[in-house]
Amino acid sequence: MYGSSRHYAEQYRQVGVSTRVVDADPHKLVALLLEGASERIRRAEAFMARGDQATKGKAIGEACAIIGHLNGSLDHAAGGDIAGNLAALYEYIVQRLTEANLNNDAEALQESLALVAEIESAWNAIPAGQRAFPGAAGAR
């Protein structure tokens, strides 16, 4: 469903989430990206509550970038309907995050965080034996 490990490592470095990427497999990289998006949304909530508009906007922008990277890395040929549904959900999350930023909408942030948490929970629940990425070495 997702592209190569090298592709994710580069995306992860770009958003500055962590250096845990170096030895991570593609499944772990997606989990780290989802964790990073959740962390940015929680930060945005805190900055919004404090009235720190600039830092709130930066955190939301980073969350949108992470979600955008995840969306752009979906392999629609291998992932079929699941990839299509995830793409639509990722687009919706970015839309809600943008609304949250423009309107100081804490509810939109909470909804976005809940959706990312659902994706993260489902992703992490995939049994280890089903985490293979066909053709990952040459994908994308």
N, C-alpha and C positions, 0 to 999 in steps of 0.2 A: 504494500500500500504506500509506503514512503520510499524515498530515494536512498542514495548511498551514504555510508558512514562519513566519508570525507566531506560530502555536501553539508551534512548536519554540523560537523565540527566547525566548519567555517562560519555557518550561520550563528552558531552558539557563541563563538568568539566575538562576532560583530555586535551582538546585543550585550556582551559583557556579563553574562549571568554567572559563570564560574569556570574554573580550570579543570573541573572534574571530567571534562569531555575527552581528554587525551586517550584514555583507555576504554571509553564507553562504546558499547555496541549500538546499532541504530535504535533499538527499542529503548535503551537507557537514555539516549540523546533526546528522543521525543519526550520521555518522562521529565527530563531536566528542563526542556523548553516549556512544558506545561507548568512545571513548578515555578519557573522564572516568571511566566505570565501572571500566575496567581499572586506571587510576591509583589509584582509591580502594581497590580490592582489594589492589593491591601495597602501599599504605600500611598497610592492615589487617594484612597479613602481617608487615611490619616492626614494627608496634606490638605484635602478638601475641608476636613473638620477644623483644621487650624487656620483656614483661610489663605493658605499659601498657594496661590493660583499658578505661579510659574512652575513650581516643583510638582504640583498636581498634574499639570499639563505634560511635563517631561515624563513622569511615571506612566501616564496613560499612553503617551506616544511610544514608549518602550514596550508596553504591553501589546499595543497594536502591531508594532514591528515583529514581535515574537509570534503573534497569532498569524500575521501575514506570511512569515517564513514557514510556519507549519502548513498553512493553506497552499502556498506556492510549491511545497515539496510533496504534496499528495501525488501518488501515482494512480491516475484515474484508470489506466488500462488494467493494472493488477488489482486495484481496489474496488472497481465497479461501483455499485450503488452505495457502498459504505463510504468510499472516497467522495462521491458526489454529495452525500448527506453531510459529511464532515465539512466539506467546502462551504455548503450553505450555512452551516452552523457557525463556522469561523467568520464568514462574512457578516452574519447577524451580530456576533460578538463585537466585531470591529465597529459596526454601526452603533451599537449600544454604548460602547466606550467613547465614541466620538460625541454622541449625544450627552453623555455624562460630562465630558469635558466642556462642551459648549454651554450647557445649561446648569452646571454644578448639580447634577442629578445623582444623588447618593444611591437612589433606588436602582438606577441603571448600572452603577458600579457593582452593587450587590448582586444584581441579576447576572451580570457578566462573570463575576467571581463564581457564582453557583454553577453556571454552565461550564466554565473551565474546570471546576472541581469534579463535575460529573464526567467529563471527558477523561480527566486525569485518573479518576477512580476506575473507569472502564478499561482504560489503557493498562493500568497497573494490575488489573485482574486477569489479563491475558495469561494463560498458563505458559510456563517457560518453553514447553515443547512446541508451542504454536507461535513463537516469536520469530520465526525464520523470515528472512527477507530474500526472496528468490532473486538471484542476479544482483545482489546488493553491490558487489565489487565493481560491476560495470554499469549499474543503473544510473539514469539521468543523463 
